[in-house]
Amino acid sequence: MDSDMILHSLVARSLYMTAAGMLLAGCMTSRVEESKNAATGLSAGESVVILATSYHRGKATEEDFVSCVNDAVQSGDGKVRVTPQQEFVDALFPWFEPRTAPQSAEALPELLARPGVAERIEAKGVRYLVWLDGTTEKTSGGGSLSCAVGPGGGGCFGLTWWEDDASYDAAVWDLRRQSDAGSVSADVHGTSMIPALIIPVPLIARTQSAACKDMAQQLRQFIRGPDAGT
């Protein structure tokens, strides 16, 4: 009877930890904002190019996030044509290498006045340049999880958790008007958890993936302008 009671107690505790973990890990909060300085829109044949600010600020934005936003912006309803990053950088060599890339939209007139630059951009059909900046970071965590192997088998017991914050900004430059069109930001905060009673159960908050989805959706609306909902 004692062993049955102990087993029942352990199972109940495992179910409680798993349920609590699912509630917490499934909880993500997101905030998306935009600031528009001028009217936007795309004409037939025009595209955008999305670059990481590591090109000109020395701060790396995760390659997988940049790739995710690239794919998401040109997919689904309201998709926008995207010129591949490396194709654009190669075509504009050397003006978008780390040491020569423009530091702000105010530098666009000088850049576009250089021989051949405006012509190469026009040939690519690129209307907007999007600079992505940000990162996903672990902000806090706690708990304890231990595993052991014995003659009768092995297992894990405990509970560990952590919080991630995915925070990204996108600066949108209008290459035709040679100006700063505005910006979009996406911030997602989530809690991940691994409760374990013999078998660990990972409950992961996909904050970066959620931030990518939010960023791409807002960028599509921002760039397409008044026709974004049509």
C-alpha positions in Angstrom: 0.0 0.0 0.0 2.8 2.4 0.9 4.5 1.8 -2.5 1.2 2.4 -4.3 0.6 5.6 -2.4 4.1 6.8 -3.3 3.6 5.9 -6.9 0.3 7.7 -7.0 1.9 10.8 -5.4 4.7 10.8 -7.9 2.3 10.4 -10.9 0.1 13.2 -9.6 3.2 15.5 -9.1 4.3 14.7 -12.6 1.0 15.5 -14.1 0.9 18.8 -12.1 4.4 19.8 -13.3 3.5 19.0 -16.9 0.2 20.9 -16.8 1.9 23.9 -15.1 4.7 23.7 -17.6 2.3 23.6 -20.6 0.5 26.7 -19.3 3.7 28.7 -18.7 5.6 27.5 -21.8 2.6 28.1 -24.0 2.4 31.7 -22.8 4.1 34.2 -25.0 3.6 37.9 -25.1 4.3 39.9 -28.2 4.4 43.6 -29.2 4.6 44.9 -32.7 5.0 48.6 -33.5 5.7 50.7 -36.6 6.7 54.3 -37.3 6.0 55.6 -40.8 7.7 58.7 -42.1 6.2 58.7 -45.6 3.7 56.9 -47.8 4.9 53.6 -49.1 3.9 51.2 -51.9 5.3 48.9 -54.6 4.9 49.2 -58.4 5.0 46.3 -60.8 8.5 44.8 -60.9 9.7 46.5 -57.7 11.2 44.5 -54.8 12.8 44.8 -51.4 16.1 43.6 -50.1 16.6 42.6 -46.5 20.1 42.9 -44.9 21.4 42.4 -41.4 22.9 45.4 -39.7 26.0 43.4 -39.0 27.0 44.6 -42.5 27.6 48.1 -41.2 27.4 48.2 -37.4 29.5 45.2 -36.4 26.6 43.6 -34.4 25.5 40.3 -35.7 21.8 39.6 -36.3 21.2 35.9 -36.4 21.4 34.5 -39.9 18.5 32.2 -39.4 16.3 35.1 -38.3 17.2 37.1 -41.4 16.6 34.1 -43.6 13.2 33.4 -41.8 12.1 37.0 -42.4 13.2 36.9 -46.1 11.2 33.7 -46.7 8.1 34.9 -44.7 7.9 38.3 -46.4 7.7 36.7 -49.9 5.2 34.1 -48.8 1.5 34.0 -48.0 -1.2 36.6 -48.5 0.2 40.0 -49.4 3.6 38.6 -50.2 6.3 41.0 -51.4 9.0 40.3 -54.0 12.4 40.0 -52.3 15.8 40.3 -54.0 18.2 37.8 -52.5 20.7 39.5 -50.1 23.9 38.1 -51.6 22.7 38.9 -55.1 22.2 42.5 -54.2 25.5 42.9 -52.3 27.4 41.3 -55.2 25.7 43.6 -57.8 26.5 46.7 -55.7 30.1 45.7 -54.8 31.8 47.3 -53.1 29.2 49.7 -51.7 27.5 47.3 -49.3 30.5 45.7 -47.8 30.9 46.2 -44.0 33.3 49.2 -44.3 31.5 51.0 -47.1 27.8 50.4 -46.5 25.8 53.6 -45.7 25.4 54.3 -42.0 22.0 56.0 -42.3 19.4 57.0 -44.8 21.0 60.5 -45.0 23.9 58.9 -46.8 21.8 57.6 -49.6 22.0 60.7 -51.9 25.8 60.5 -51.8 25.8 56.8 -52.4 23.3 56.9 -55.3 25.3 59.7 -56.9 28.3 57.4 -57.4 28.8 56.2 -61.0 26.8 53.2 -61.8 25.2 52.7 -58.3 21.7 54.0 -59.1 21.7 52.2 -62.4 22.6 48.9 -60.8 19.9 49.3 -58.1 17.3 50.2 -60.8 18.4 47.1 -62.9 17.6 44.9 -59.8 14.3 46.6 -59.3 15.0 47.2 -55.6 12.7 49.9 -54.2 13.2 49.4 -50.4 16.2 48.4 -48.4 15.4 46.8 -45.0 18.0 46.7 -42.3 17.3 44.1 -39.6 18.8 44.5 -36.2 18.3 42.5 -32.9 18.7 39.2 -31.2 17.1 36.5 -29.1 18.5 36.3 -25.5 17.9 34.3 -22.4 16.8 36.8 -19.7 16.3 34.6 -16.6 15.9 31.0 -15.5 15.9 28.7 -12.6 15.0 25.3 -11.2 16.8 22.0 -11.0 16.8 18.9 -13.1 18.9 15.8 -12.4 19.1 12.4 -14.1 20.6 9.1 -12.9 21.1 5.6 -14.0 20.9 2.6 -11.7 20.6 -1.2 -11.8 16.9 -0.9 -12.3 17.1 1.7 -15.0 17.4 5.4 -15.2 15.3 8.5 -15.2 15.2 12.2 -14.5 13.4 14.3 -11.9 13.0 18.0 -11.3 11.9 21.1 -13.1 14.0 23.7 -14.9 12.7 26.9 -16.7 14.0 29.9 -18.5 12.7 33.1 -20.2 13.7 34.3 -23.7 13.3 37.7 -25.2 13.3 38.1 -29.0 13.7 41.7 -29.8 14.2 43.0 -33.4 14.0 46.2 -35.3 13.7 46.9 -39.1 14.7 50.2 -40.6 13.1 50.7 -44.0 14.9 52.9 -46.6 13.2 54.1 -49.7 15.9 54.0 -52.4 13.8 55.8 -55.0 13.1 58.7 -52.8 16.5 58.5 -51.1 14.9 58.7 -47.6 14.0 56.9 -44.4 10.5 55.5 -44.9 10.2 54.4 -41.2 10.7 51.4 -39.0 9.0 48.3 -37.7 9.8 46.5 -34.4 8.8 43.1 -33.0 9.3 41.9 -29.4 8.3 38.5 -28.1 8.8 37.3 -24.6 8.2 33.7 -23.6 8.8 31.1 -20.9 10.2 27.6 -21.6 10.1 24.7 -19.2 11.3 21.1 -18.8 9.4 19.2 -16.1 10.6 15.6 -15.6 9.5 12.6 -13.7 11.6 9.8 -15.2 11.1 11.2 -18.7 11.8 15.0 -19.4 9.0 16.8 -21.2 10.5 19.9 -23.0 7.9 22.7 -23.3 9.6 25.3 -25.5 8.5 28.8 -26.2 9.5 29.6 -29.8 10.1 33.3 -29.3 12.3 33.8 -32.3 9.9 32.0 -34.7 7.1 34.1 -33.4 9.1 37.4 -33.8 9.9 36.4 -37.3 6.2 35.8 -38.1 5.2 39.1 -36.5 8.0 41.1 -38.2 7.3 39.7 -41.7 3.6 40.3 -41.4 4.1 43.9 -40.4 6.8 44.5 -43.0 4.5 43.3 -45.7 1.8 45.7 -44.6 4.2 48.6 -44.1 5.9 48.2 -47.5 2.8 47.6 -49.6 1.1 50.7 -48.1 -2.6 51.4 -48.7 -3.2 48.3 -50.7 -1.9 46.0 -48.0 -5.4 44.7 -47.2 -6.4 44.2 -50.8 
